[in-house]
């Protein structure tokens, strides 16, 4: 992705309170994240596995 900024508009599922993350993003970054919650937005930070 480089320096390219991607912006997605997502609505949480009303019943289960979840958001679907795009498949290509999970394939590039894995499925484990830190979630930083701010008043105006939520930031997902991928957890990089040490090998």
C-alpha positions as CSV (number, residue, x, y, z in Angstrom):
1,X,0.0,0.0,0.0
2,X,2.9,2.4,0.5
3,X,1.9,5.9,1.4
4,X,-1.5,5.5,-0.2
5,X,-4.3,6.4,2.3
6,X,-7.4,4.2,2.1
7,X,-10.7,5.4,3.6
8,X,-13.6,3.0,4.1
9,X,-17.1,3.9,5.3
10,X,-18.4,1.0,7.4
11,X,-21.6,0.5,9.4
12,X,-21.5,-1.8,12.4
13,X,-23.9,-4.8,12.4
14,X,-26.7,-3.7,14.8
15,X,-27.3,-7.2,16.2
16,X,-23.6,-8.3,16.9
17,X,-21.9,-4.9,17.0
18,X,-19.2,-5.8,14.5
19,X,-17.5,-4.4,11.4
20,X,-16.3,-6.5,8.5
21,X,-12.7,-5.7,7.5
22,X,-11.9,-6.0,3.8
23,X,-10.3,-9.4,2.8
24,X,-7.4,-7.8,1.0
25,X,-6.4,-5.9,4.1
26,X,-6.5,-9.1,6.2
27,X,-4.4,-10.9,3.6
28,X,-1.7,-8.1,3.7
29,X,-1.8,-7.4,7.5
30,X,-3.1,-10.5,9.2
31,X,-6.1,-10.8,11.5
32,X,-4.7,-9.5,14.8
33,X,-4.9,-5.8,15.6
34,X,-4.6,-3.2,18.4
35,X,-7.6,-1.0,18.4
36,X,-7.2,2.7,19.4
37,X,-10.5,4.3,20.1
38,X,-10.7,8.1,19.8
39,X,-13.7,10.4,20.1
40,X,-13.9,11.0,16.3
41,X,-12.5,7.7,14.9
42,X,-11.1,4.2,15.6
43,X,-7.6,3.2,14.5
44,X,-6.6,-0.4,13.8
45,X,-2.9,-1.2,14.1
46,X,-1.8,-4.6,12.8
47,X,0.2,-6.8,15.3
48,X,3.4,-7.9,13.6
49,X,4.4,-11.5,14.6
50,X,8.0,-11.9,15.5
51,X,9.7,-15.0,13.9
